[in-house]
Amino acid sequence: MKKFTSYLLAIVVLGSLIVSCSSKAKQERLDPVNLLINNEDQLTQIIIYDVFTPPVASRIYVYSSIAAYEAIRHSNNAASIAEKLNGFDKMPLPDKSKKYDFNLAATEAFFKVARNVKVFSVDSLNAYEKSVHDNYKANLDEATYTASVAFGDTIAAVVLKRAKTDGYFISRGKAKYLGSNEPGKWRPTPPDYLDGVEWCWNTMKPMVLDSAAQFAPARPPKYDTKPGTPFYNLVKEVYDINKNLTPEQKLIAKYWDDNPFVIEHSGHMTFGNKKITPGGHWMGIASQIIQQEKADPVKAAQTFALTSIALYDGFIACWDEKYRSSYVRPVTVIKEIMDKDWMPLLQTPPFPEYTSGHSTITAAAATVLTKLYRDNLAFEDSSDYKYIGLKRKFNSLSAAAEECSVSRVYGGIHYMISVNTGAQMGKQVGGLVTKKLLDSTSK
């Protein structure tokens, strides 16, 4: 009887193992590139929901994307990016005595950093991350799974150490920036007259820039409302363009608006519309280029990391100039000297005018992506489709950046000199990123 009981028990255990193995086999392994893209998309959705300002959003993207790259690079012995940036400690190396899945390690590092730099709405993130971990548990032995997660955590720890000393937490305690009533200087703009956003972002520690002012542009034209003066002509140009916008120009302005929180007014009601940030839009473009060009996992992670570095340092450089010159917005001047009832097509964002943030960061991102892939790379941008229901086709990344830049003039929120100067500064930032990092990220 005892032998028979043992025999039955062995059959039950064997049956359980067979069922376990068969259910394990039914889980299709996650594609590494799609996983990286989906991770970034999940982060974008949380950034939109939590309504982070564009500079702060760029900080979340850059640390998370660097962490993912630093983990996954070991799958083909690519060189560290972080160790060539300002302020990072030496990155940890995998233990040669252990087996790893570096795709899992990259996901673990990515979200560990994202949670701590810091996003707030983590419920949907928890569900998504659990599904990823469940898939890896079904496809890996326990030792490999555990080692991979632990390695991702060690990468995250080094990245987060840098984030704690980058100036962000100090910047949260600064006083409000309300501008000045001095002629030509920025002050809060209609319809909501909000205080200036992230006015001390130039105190953030850059990734590749020597300083926030490394590519500081020339001073903008002196304020002078006398007809025929350079400043007056800038203002008149914005006014004339906006009074005669074509349907295509209106579409372009709205397509590239990327205002994370547009305050809408309808009668006595006020409500906000959440949208993708300008940096998030270009992280989405990076995703599309990765898919279109069939990048391998390390190239995909490198693409996200370098694009996010260009965006992050681009915001630092641009915001440094914005609050140095504290230049008045078109809506303020036009309503005072030309047309008191005029309002721009787009809602003017709450910070000084010179230079254009969109122009700076899109030129920086486009410069990096062009160097990573190629000139004249035609693509269809659907980054914003789920948010505004629009797609656009471009013959190159630079063409997309140029359209984004001029869209701010069509929107009535920037002068032409500001978009052109911002684009030039962005190209300088992007060029520095590629010079310092791109040629040295593979062994």
C-alpha positions in Angstrom: 0.0 0.0 0.0 2.8 2.4 0.9 4.5 1.7 -2.5 1.2 2.3 -4.3 0.8 5.6 -2.5 4.3 6.7 -3.5 3.6 5.7 -7.1 0.4 7.8 -7.1 2.3 10.8 -5.6 5.0 10.5 -8.2 2.4 10.5 -11.0 0.7 13.6 -9.5 4.0 15.5 -9.2 5.0 14.5 -12.8 1.6 15.6 -14.0 1.9 18.9 -12.3 5.3 19.5 -13.9 3.9 18.6 -17.3 1.0 21.0 -16.9 3.4 23.7 -15.6 5.8 23.2 -18.5 3.0 23.2 -21.1 1.5 26.4 -19.7 5.0 27.9 -19.6 5.5 27.0 -23.2 2.2 28.7 -24.2 3.6 32.1 -23.2 5.2 33.6 -26.3 8.4 35.4 -25.4 8.3 39.2 -25.6 10.1 40.8 -28.5 13.0 42.8 -27.1 12.6 45.9 -29.4 8.8 46.0 -29.0 9.3 45.8 -25.3 11.6 48.8 -25.3 9.1 50.8 -27.4 6.2 49.7 -25.2 8.1 50.7 -22.1 8.7 54.2 -23.5 5.0 54.4 -24.5 3.8 53.5 -21.0 6.0 56.2 -19.6 4.7 58.7 -22.1 1.1 57.9 -21.1 1.9 58.4 -17.4 3.7 61.7 -18.1 0.6 62.9 -20.0 -1.7 61.8 -17.1 0.4 63.4 -14.4 0.8 66.7 -16.4 4.6 67.2 -16.1 6.0 70.3 -17.6 8.1 69.7 -20.8 11.5 70.2 -19.1 10.5 67.9 -16.2 9.2 65.3 -18.7 12.6 65.4 -20.4 14.3 64.6 -17.1 12.1 61.5 -16.6 12.8 60.3 -20.1 16.5 60.8 -20.0 17.2 58.9 -16.7 14.9 56.1 -17.5 16.3 55.7 -21.1 19.9 55.8 -20.0 19.2 53.1 -17.4 17.6 50.8 -20.0 20.6 51.2 -22.3 23.1 50.6 -19.6 21.5 47.3 -18.8 20.8 46.0 -22.4 24.2 47.1 -23.8 25.8 44.0 -22.3 23.9 41.7 -24.7 26.5 42.7 -27.4 29.3 44.3 -25.3 28.5 47.9 -26.4 30.2 50.6 -24.4 28.7 52.7 -21.7 27.0 56.0 -22.5 26.6 57.1 -18.8 30.3 57.0 -18.1 30.8 59.6 -20.8 28.2 62.0 -19.3 28.5 64.6 -16.6 28.3 63.3 -13.0 27.7 59.5 -13.3 29.6 56.9 -11.3 31.1 53.9 -13.1 28.4 51.6 -14.1 28.2 48.1 -12.6 29.1 45.1 -14.7 27.4 41.7 -14.8 28.8 38.8 -12.9 30.4 36.4 -15.4 29.4 33.4 -13.3 25.7 34.2 -13.7 23.3 34.0 -16.6 21.2 37.1 -17.5 18.4 38.2 -19.7 19.5 41.8 -20.4 16.1 42.7 -21.9 14.5 42.0 -18.6 17.3 43.8 -16.8 16.7 46.8 -19.0 13.0 46.9 -18.2 13.7 46.6 -14.5 16.2 49.4 -14.6 13.9 51.6 -16.8 10.9 51.4 -14.5 12.9 51.4 -11.2 14.3 54.8 -12.3 11.0 56.1 -13.6 9.3 55.4 -10.3 12.0 57.3 -8.4 12.6 60.4 -10.5 9.4 60.6 -10.1 6.1 59.6 -11.7 3.0 59.5 -9.5 0.2 57.5 -11.3 1.7 54.0 -10.9 -1.4 51.8 -10.8 -1.5 51.2 -14.6 2.3 51.0 -14.6 2.1 48.3 -11.9 -0.3 46.2 -14.0 1.8 46.6 -17.2 5.1 45.8 -15.4 3.6 42.7 -13.7 2.6 41.3 -17.1 6.1 41.8 -18.4 7.6 40.1 -15.3 5.1 37.2 -15.6 6.2 36.6 -19.2 9.8 36.4 -18.2 9.1 34.2 -15.2 7.3 31.8 -17.7 10.3 31.8 -20.0 13.3 31.9 -17.8 14.7 29.6 -15.1 14.5 31.1 -11.6 18.2 31.8 -11.3 18.4 33.8 -14.6 15.2 35.7 -13.8 16.5 36.7 -10.3 19.9 37.7 -11.5 18.5 39.8 -14.3 16.2 41.7 -12.0 18.9 42.3 -9.5 21.3 43.5 -12.2 18.7 46.0 -13.5 18.3 47.3 -9.9 22.0 47.9 -9.6 22.0 49.9 -12.8 19.1 51.9 -11.5 20.8 52.7 -8.3 23.8 54.3 -10.0 21.5 56.3 -12.3 19.3 57.5 -9.4 22.4 58.5 -7.4 23.1 61.0 -10.2 19.5 62.2 -10.3 19.5 63.0 -6.6 22.2 65.6 -7.1 21.2 67.2 -10.5 19.6 70.2 -8.9 16.0 69.1 -9.4 14.9 68.9 -5.8 16.4 72.2 -5.0 14.6 73.8 -7.9 11.2 72.7 -6.5 11.6 75.2 -3.6 12.1 78.3 -5.7 9.8 81.4 -5.5 7.3 82.1 -8.3 8.5 83.9 -11.4 6.0 86.7 -12.3 8.1 88.6 -14.8 8.3 92.4 -15.0 6.2 95.3 -16.2 9.3 96.8 -17.7 8.7 97.4 -21.5 9.8 94.5 -23.6 10.0 92.1 -20.6 7.9 88.9 -20.2 4.9 89.0 -17.9 2.1 86.5 -17.5 -0.1 86.1 -20.6 -3.8 85.8 -21.3 -6.1 84.1 -20.9 -4.9 82.6 -17.5 -1.9 84.8 -16.6 0.1 81.9 -15.1 3.5 82.4 -13.5 6.7 81.4 -15.4 7.3 77.7 -15.6 10.7 76.2 -14.5 12.4 79.5 -14.4 15.6 78.1 -12.8 15.9 75.1 -15.1 19.3 76.4 -16.2 20.6 75.3 -12.7 20.1 71.7 -13.7 23.2 69.6 -14.2 23.5 69.0 -18.0 24.4 65.6 -19.5 26.9 66.7 -22.2 26.9 70.5 -22.1 29.8 72.2 -20.2 27.3 74.7 -18.9 23.7 75.8 -19.6 25.1 78.9 -21.4 27.6 77.0 -23.7 25.6 77.8 -26.8 24.0 81.1 -25.6 22.7 83.0 -28.6 23.0 86.6 -29.6 20.7 89.1 -27.8 17.3 89.5 -29.4 16.3 92.9 -31.0 15.9 95.8 -28.6 12.3 96.5 -27.6 11.0 99.4 -29.7 7.4 99.8 -30.8 8.1 102.5 -33.4 7.0 101.3 -36.9 10.0 100.2 -39.0 12.3 99.2 -36.1 13.5 95.5 -36.0 11.4 94.7 -33.0 8.2 96.2 -34.4 8.8 94.3 -37.7 9.0 91.1 -35.8 5.7 91.7 -34.0 4.0 92.9 -37.2 5.2 89.8 -39.0 3.5 87.5 -36.4 0.3 89.6 -36.6 0.1 89.6 -40.4 0.8 85.9 -40.6 -1.8 85.0 -38.1 -4.5 87.3 -39.7 -4.0 85.4 -43.0 -3.3 81.8 -42.0 -4.1 79.1 -44.5 -5.9 75.9 -43.5 -2.6 74.0 -43.9 -0.8 76.5 -41.6 -3.5 76.1 -39.0 -3.2 72.3 -39.2 0.6 72.5 -38.8 0.3 74.8 -35.8 -2.2 72.5 -34.1 -0.3 69.3 -35.1 2.9 70.4 -33.3 1.3 72.2 -30.4 2.2 69.5 -27.8 1.0 71.7 -25.0 0.8 69.2 -22.0 -2.1 71.1 -20.4 -4.3 73.4 -22.5 -6.8 75.3 -20.4 -10.0 75.6 -22.3 -12.7 78.3 -21.6 -16.3 77.8 -22.6 -18.7 80.3 -21.1 -18.4 80.0 -17.3 -16.7 76.6 -17.6 -12.9 76.1 -17.5 -11.4 72.7 -18.2 -8.0 71.3 -19.2 -7.0 69.1 -22.1 -4.0 66.9 -21.6 -1.6 66.2 -24.5 1.8 64.8 -25.3 4.8 67.0 -24.4 7.1 68.2 -27.2 9.8 65.9 -25.9 7.4 63.0 -25.8 6.4 63.7 -29.4 10.1 63.2 -30.4 10.5 60.1 -28.3 7.5 58.8 -30.2 9.2 59.7 -33.5 12.3 57.8 -32.3 10.1 54.7 -31.7 8.8 54.9 -35.3 12.3 55.2 -36.7 13.4 52.2 -34.7 10.6 50.1 -36.1 10.9 51.4 -39.6 14.7 50.8 -39.7 14.4 47.5 -38.0 17.0 48.4 -35.3 18.3 45.7 -33.0 17.6 45.9 -29.2 20.9 47.7 -28.4 20.5 50.2 -31.3 16.9 50.8 -30.2 17.9 51.5 -26.6 20.8 53.7 -27.8 18.4 55.6 -30.0 16.1 56.4 -27.0 19.0 57.3 -24.7 20.7 59.7 -27.1 17.5 61.3 -28.2 16.5 61.9 -24.6 19.9 63.3 -23.8 19.5 65.8 -26.7 16.0 66.8 -25.5 17.2 67.2 -21.9 20.2 69.3 -22.6 18.2 71.2 -25.2 15.7 72.3 -22.6 18.5 73.4 -20.2 20.2 75.5 -22.9 16.9 77.0 -24.1 15.5 77.8 -20.6 18.8 79.4 -19.7 18.3 81.9 -22.5 14.5 82.3 -21.9 14.9 83.6 -18.4 18.1 85.6 -19.2 16.5 87.7 -21.9 12.9 87.3 -20.4 11.6 88.5 -23.8 8.0 89.6 -24.1 5.5 87.4 -25.9 3.7 88.5 -29.1 0.3 88.4 -27.5 1.3 91.0 -24.9 2.7 93.5 -27.5 0.0 93.0 -30.2 -2.8 93.6 -27.7 -1.1 96.7 -26.4 -0.1 98.4 -29.7 -1.9 96.8 -32.6 -5.2 95.0 -31.8 -6.6 94.8 -28.3 -9.0 92.0 -29.3 -6.3 89.8 -31.0 -5.6 86.3 -29.6 -3.1 83.8 -31.0 -4.3 80.6 -32.6 -2.5 78.6 -29.9 -2.5 79.2 -26.2 0.7 81.0 -25.2 2.7 78.8 -22.8 3.7 80.3 -19.5 7.3 81.3 -19.9 9.4 83.9 -21.8 9.5 84.0 -25.5 13.2 83.9 -26.7 14.2 81.4 -27.8 11.6 78.8 -28.9 11.7 75.6 -26.9 10.1 73.5 -29.6 12.6 74.8 -32.1 15.6 74.0 -29.9 14.7 70.5 -28.7 13.3 69.3 -32.0 16.4 70.4 -33.9 18.5 68.7 -31.2 16.6 65.4 -31.5 16.5 65.5 -35.3 20.3 66.0 -35.4 20.9 63.0 -33.2 18.4 60.8 -35.0 19.8 61.8 -38.5 23.3 60.9 -37.3 22.1 57.6 -35.9 20.3 56.6 -39.1 20.7 58.7 -42.2 19.9 61.9 -44.1 16.6 62.1 -46.0 15.0 59.4 -44.0 11.3 59.6 -45.1 8.8 58.6 -42.5 5.2 59.0 -41.4 4.7 60.5 -37.9 1.8 59.0 -36.0 3.2 59.8 -32.5 0.2 62.1 -31.7 -2.5 60.0 -33.5 -4.1 58.6 -30.3 -4.2 62.1 -28.8 -5.3 64.4 -31.7 -6.1 61.9 -34.5 -3.5 63.3 -36.9 -0.6 61.8 -38.9 1.9 63.6 -41.2 4.5 62.4 -43.7 8.0 63.9 -43.9 10.9 63.4 -46.3 13.5 63.7 -43.6 13.9 64.2 -39.9 15.2 67.7 -40.4 12.1 68.6 -42.5 9.9 67.5 -39.5 12.0 69.7 -37.2 11.8 72.7 -39.5 8.0 72.3 -39.8 7.7 72.0 -36.0 9.8 75.2 -35.6 7.8 77.4 -37.9 4.6 76.1 -36.5 5.2 78.3 -33.4 5.0 81.4 -35.6 1.8 80.1 -37.2 0.5 79.6 -33.7 1.1 83.2 -32.9 3.3 82.5 -29.9 6.8 83.1 -31.3 8.7 85.6 -33.4 10.5 84.3 -36.5 13.9 85.2 -35.1 13.2 83.1 -32.0 12.4 79.9 -33.9 15.4 80.3 -36.2 17.8 81.0 -33.3 16.3 78.2 -31.3 16.7 75.7 -34.2 20.4 76.8 -34.6 21.0 76.3 -30.8 19.3 72.9 -31.0 21.6 71.8 -33.8 24.6 72.8 -31.7 23.3 70.7 -28.8 22.5 67.7 -31.0 25.9 68.0 -32.6 27.6 67.9 -29.3 25.7 64.8 -28.2 26.8 63.0 -31.3 30.4 64.2 -31.1 30.8 63.1 -27.4 28.7 60.0 -27.4 27.7 58.4 -30.7 31.1 57.5 -32.1 32.1 55.9 -28.8 29.1 53.8 -27.8 30.3 50.5 -29.4 33.5 48.6 -28.8 
